[in-house]
Amino acid sequence: MNHESAVSEGTEGYSVPLTSTSARMPLSPRETPQTINVVTRTQMDDFRLDNATSLLSTVPGVFVQQVETDRNYYTIRGYEATNFQVDGIGLQFSTEEQMGDLDMAFYDRVEVLKGANGLLSHTGNPSGTVNFIRKRPTRDFSANANLSYSSFATRRSGVDISSPLNGSGSVRGRLIGAYQKGNSHLDRYGLAKQIFGAIVEADLGDRTTLTLGHSHQKNKAKSTMWGALPLYYTDGSPIDYNVSDSTAPEWAYWNTTDRTSFVELAHDWGAGWSTKATLIYRKITQDAEHFFVDGVPDRVTGLGLLSWPTKYNRYERQRLADVSTTGKYRLGGREHDLMFGINISRSENYMTSLAADTNIPLPSIYIWNRQFPHPDFGNADLGFADFTDRKTTAFIATRLNVTDAFKVIGGANYTRVTSDGVLYKYPHYFRRNKLSPYLGLIYDLNKNYSVYASYTGIFNPQFRYNIHGELVPAIEGRNYELGLKGESEDGRLTGSVALFRAEQNYTAEVDKFLDGLNRYKPVDSRSTGFELTMQGEVLPGLQVSTGYTHLFSIKDQSGNAVREYVPKSTITIAASYAVPSVHGLKVGAAVCWQSEIRRLQGKTPAGIDIYTKQKAYAVTDLMASYELNKHVTVGTNVKNVFNKKYLTSLLWGQSYYAPSRSVGMNVQLKY
């Protein structure tokens, strides 16, 4: 697939004509037999979606579980997405969550494929695939810079330069840099980010392109929460906090550095055949001092909370090699598509944890100033993890053009996963082979509408432990989807209606906190629901990305409701309008609504169930920008306009409140 064919940058649109996340074939959204959403560069810039958390919060059917200030889980159609891809290649999170802020400065767009992607996620990720597509060098010179200042003294600056590096443009490069620093709605919390990236492309001939790239992101976060706010008293009644409340003391911090280097060689063999080989080296380091608040306070005295400080270091090194070939062949008098390849990866992880001054009673929650003396970690007990994960995956798929109207996409992925080592005194050992099939059917009703059906096998190892220190088994199951897709005459507006069902065995659910680690229990569950989506240009100048997702139920094998911390219904709407009567003026709004969620926390001494609830809520953002001339654009963004107070997640037994209203101003300079 020629990456230039689907570039969203500079199009001013909220949709793209082609995607490749489902099968590495250049398919339009209508030709893809699963629901797919795309967040384009224009939408990112309009609504200042500068990191993965803010961006994915706008995607229909995606629920961001912000369990801590610097640790997030991403739920799609009721289940956690445990890997991210970059240009279609990626590894499962080694600890199954995203740690640290992931900036969007490097990316042209983000494609989110709903449902299991048994072909290319390498372990058939049960919920969906999030694919970040890099910006690439352009053949013409361009440069832009941006400056912004917003509430909580947050300032951001960035530069993006792309240029040919020789007279013919056969060698070209791109340089991206950004810096952000600011405080937060939370007491004491602040974040500073440094982002740098460079990519060079060279045409080695008419048919061969070599690409080299490197990216670097460094985060320094102060007063970070590990865990969050206790949500209830011993009698089961809820605790009410200020939006700004945090349990993190002044000395807490969490620093992360993420470096990625890659080399890519693409060759066009002619006659519709091409091969791409990619090598990736990624190193992630973390250094942190945390403070966790354990226990449940008494409603009368406010006593009952205990300390759990830790010093945490982590080193992760990933190596990936990926080779794939796509092409066309003739069979039965018709032309068909074929894709096959292999992916080999190795992830080495080393972590240390020092716990000191644990289980010390804290003052009453009513008078505690949220501070705690800095522990002497030099005399603390050492815990450590040292393990290596390996994966080898072979994959193949074909698209059969049975008739002009009827297409069949079939394929399989064979994966071998192994792991060796130790995780905080428990063995981190795993050996599995699995074949995951994939089948998709698409039938064109006419030139604008198609019906489709798809089936995907699910296989996803989990490196989570139960209360006995044993690994929870790998998730296995099936994913089904049936739907209708349509597009406008010019292809600039697409929409879909989908019914889906996921059957998962051994899904890891948080059980309890034990010895400094969350422990999990396996649950067999079934998720069913439907989804409506629409993206693109509704009217001239009116760009829209919207969707409604409803889960009929998520139940265990006994028919009982599970995962009630996932909203049953969500609505997302993002729209911008270029006002024709005022040249250069664009206005827009985004609304995210979710239904009520709750979590069963346990029982009171009297045996009554304790539930924490977050009522249904909607969050509204507004934007406006004005192009002073072709080089300068000024804009403003207001987030959480109505200052809605709500908890960020109920995935864990603790939580905190989302940001209050914020206002920002920005200037973009283009050449």
C-alpha positions, 0 to 999 in steps of 0.5 A: 500500500502506498502510504501517500494514498491515505495521508490525512494531513492537509486534506481538512477531512475527518476521513480517509479513502483507504485503510490497511489495519485489517489485512494490510491490503489497501481497502476502503472502509466499505471494503473492510468487513469490520467496523473501523474508525479513523482520527485524522490529523485535521481532527487532532489539530482542531480539538487539540488531541495531543496524546493517546488518552484525549484522542482515543476518548473521541473514538466511538466505542472506545472507553479510556480507563484512566486508573491513575495519572500516568497509567491507562487501559483502553476498553473497546466493546467491553474488553481491554485492548492490550497492544498498540501498533505503529504502521501496522506493527506492534507488540502487546503491552508487557504489563497490559497497560499504557504507562506514561503519556503517549504524544501524537506529534509523530502521527498522521492519523490513528486507525481503530479496528473494532473486534478481534484482528486475528490476522495481524495483531499476532495474538488476535487481540480480543477487543480491537486494534489501535494502529498509529500511522506515522507522518512521512517525508514529503517531496515538497518543502513544508514547515509549520510551528505551533504555540499554545497556552492553556489553563493550569499554566500549560504551554506547548510548542512544536515544529514540523519540517519536511523537505527534499534533501537533494535536487531531484527529491529522491532523498527527503527528510522530516524533522518533528519536535515538541515541548510541553510543560504544565500543571493540572487540575490535580493538587501538586501534579505536573507534567513536562514532555520532550518529543523529537523525531526524524525520518529519512526516505531514499529512493534506491531506484524506481521501485525501491525505497529505504526509510530510516527513522528515530523517535524519542519521548521523555516524560517527567511527571511530578506528584503522580498517583499510584492507585488513586482515591479510596471511594467509600467508607467502611459502612459502604457510603461514598466519599465525596472529594474535591475535583483537585484532590490527590493522594500523591505527596510532593516527593512522588514522581514518574519519569519515562523515556521511550526511544524507537528506531526503525529501518524499512525497505519497500520494493515494487516487483511489478504486476501488482506485487510488492514486499516490505521488510521492517526492523524495529528497536525500541527501548523504554525506561522508567524511574518512579517513586510512588505512594499508594493509599491502602485500606478503607476509612471509617465514616466517623473517625476518618481513620483506617488508611495505610501507607504503601510507598515504593521506588520503582525502576523498569527497563524494557527492550523490544526487537521486531522483524516483519516481512510481508508481501502483497500482490494479485493473481488470476484464478477462474478468469478473475483477479484476486488479492493475496497477502502473506508474511512473518513477524518475529519479536523479542521483548526483554523486561527488567523491573525492580521495586523497593517498598519501605514504611509500608502499613503505617496508619495515616491521619484521619482522612478529614485532616490529612494534608495528603503528605507523607515523609519521604521513605529511606528506600536504601534500606527497603526490601527488593523485589524484581522482575526479569523476563523475556517474551518471544513471539513468532507469527506467520500470516496469510490472507486472500481476497477472492473477487467471486463476482463483481459484487461478492468478495471473500477475505479469508486467512489465518495467523499461526502464532507461537508465544513463549516467556521465561523469567520471574515476576516479583518472585513468581515464575513468568513462564509460558508456552503456547501455539495457536492457529487463529482463523479469519473469514470476512464476506462482503456483498455490494447491494449497489454502488453505495451500500454493502452488507458484510459478515466476519468471524475471527478466532481469539487468542491473547496471552495474559501475564497477570497473576491470581492470588496464588501467584499463578498466571491467568490462562490465555484468553481464547474465544471467537468474535462475530460481526454482521453489518451494513456499510455505505458511502456517498457518491464521492466517497467523502462520507462513510457510515456503518451499522454493526451487530457484534458478539465476542465470546471470551474465556479466561478474561482477567478481572481484578480480584484484590491488591496483595503484596504490592500487586493487583491479583486477578481471577479468570472470568468467562464472558460474552459481550453482545451489542451494536454500533452506528458510525459516520465519518466524513463530509456531510455538507460542504465544509461540515466535517463529522465523526460520530458514533453510538455504541450499545452493549446489550450485555456482558455476562459470565457463563452463569448469565450474571452481569460482569464488567459493570464498570464498562458503560453500556452505551456511549455516544461521541460526536465531533464536528467542525464547520468552515463558515462560508460567509467568513473566509478562514473561520472554522468552529466546532464542538465535540460531545462524549456521553456515557451511561451509568457505570458501577463497581461492586467493592465488597460487603459491609460488616452487616453483609450489605453489598457496597457499590460505587457508581458513576452516573451518566454524564456528557462532556462538551468541548468547543473550538474555533480557529481563524486563518489570518492569512495563508501562513498564520492561524489563531485558535481557541479551545474550551474543554469540559465547557460545563465543568462536569465532575465525574470519575475517570474509571471504576476499573479498579477499586479506587479512582479520581476526578477528570479535569475541570474546565480548561481554556486554551489559545494557540497559534499555528504558523505554516510555510 
